[in-house]
Amino acid sequence: MSIKENLQNVLRPIPSTVTLVAVSKFHPASAVQAAYEAGQRIFGESRVQELEEKRPLLPADISWHFIGHLQRNKVKYIAPYIDMIHAVDTLSLLQEINKEAQKQERTIRCLLEIHIAQEESKYGFSMDECRNLLKSEDWEHLTCIEICGLMGMATFTDDTETIAKEFSTLQAFFQEIKVTYFSDKPYFKELSMGMSDDYLIAIEQGSTMVRVGSKIFGHRSY
Ligand SMILES: *Cc1c(COP(=O)(O)O)cnc(C)c1O
């Protein structure tokens, strides 16, 4: 099957209110171009160097989302153009994004990554860490970022009940954070959850943004 057909198959069950981020990491610019020609405009990458290499080869109206773990010293490379950063998990990263966005005289949209899976991970806030950050108000004077919502990844398992439960927990937490800290900020509205194997479960549980890679571009060779 072609990338175009894969894309159409992925899009078919996605409601128009849900945004598809096509995750093109480890695939060449030609694959992105094929998806672009089939109508896709939003692409996700998880490594700065790879994104920097691919982007000049591709149409300028692509909306690039950074979905991977982002090191502070690399923010400056993507700050001029990145449309959304999905996996912010420290205050210091948020401050760095704000600083670089200010230099570029732009606002960068961010999501806070919440750790919901059973696997150990050094990345992502726990729910309490996230509450504490938002309570501290350290972020409120960061005027060149917009915290647009939350992002999470479910446990890597075939057990769809576990996955649904984790997504549902994140959705409830999203509502809590929205009413507690962002009731006057209409841009806080995105819940980024769901990948190739679980995006339909994620949508049932309230996802507004799905990040789908291998179902569109095929398997990645690392
Ligand atoms: C790679 C990646 C995806 C896409 O994974 P697929 O299983 O290929 O759809 C989504 N989100 C993040 C954070 C990723 O790193």
PDBQT file of the ligand as one rigid body, heavy atoms in Angstrom, charges set to zero:
ROOT
HETATM    1  C1  LIG A 301       7.330   7.559  17.331  1.00  0.00    +0.000 C 
HETATM    2  C2  LIG A 301       6.286   8.262  18.100  1.00  0.00    +0.000 A 
HETATM    3  C3  LIG A 301       4.936   8.208  17.725  1.00  0.00    +0.000 A 
HETATM    4  C4  LIG A 301       4.424   7.404  16.548  1.00  0.00    +0.000 C 
HETATM    5  O1  LIG A 301       4.516   6.037  16.800  1.00  0.00    +0.000 OA
HETATM    6  P1  LIG A 301       3.806   4.953  15.828  1.00  0.00    +0.000 P 
HETATM    7  O2  LIG A 301       3.610   3.785  16.704  1.00  0.00    +0.000 OA
HETATM    8  O3  LIG A 301       4.765   4.706  14.726  1.00  0.00    +0.000 OA
HETATM    9  O4  LIG A 301       2.533   5.538  15.357  1.00  0.00    +0.000 OA
HETATM   10  C5  LIG A 301       4.029   8.935  18.477  1.00  0.00    +0.000 A 
HETATM   11  N1  LIG A 301       4.407   9.655  19.549  1.00  0.00    +0.000 NA
HETATM   12  C6  LIG A 301       5.693   9.726  19.932  1.00  0.00    +0.000 A 
HETATM   13  C7  LIG A 301       6.034  10.543  21.121  1.00  0.00    +0.000 C 
HETATM   14  C8  LIG A 301       6.671   9.026  19.237  1.00  0.00    +0.000 A 
HETATM   15  O5  LIG A 301       7.946   9.113  19.650  1.00  0.00    +0.000 OA
ENDROOT
TORSDOF 0
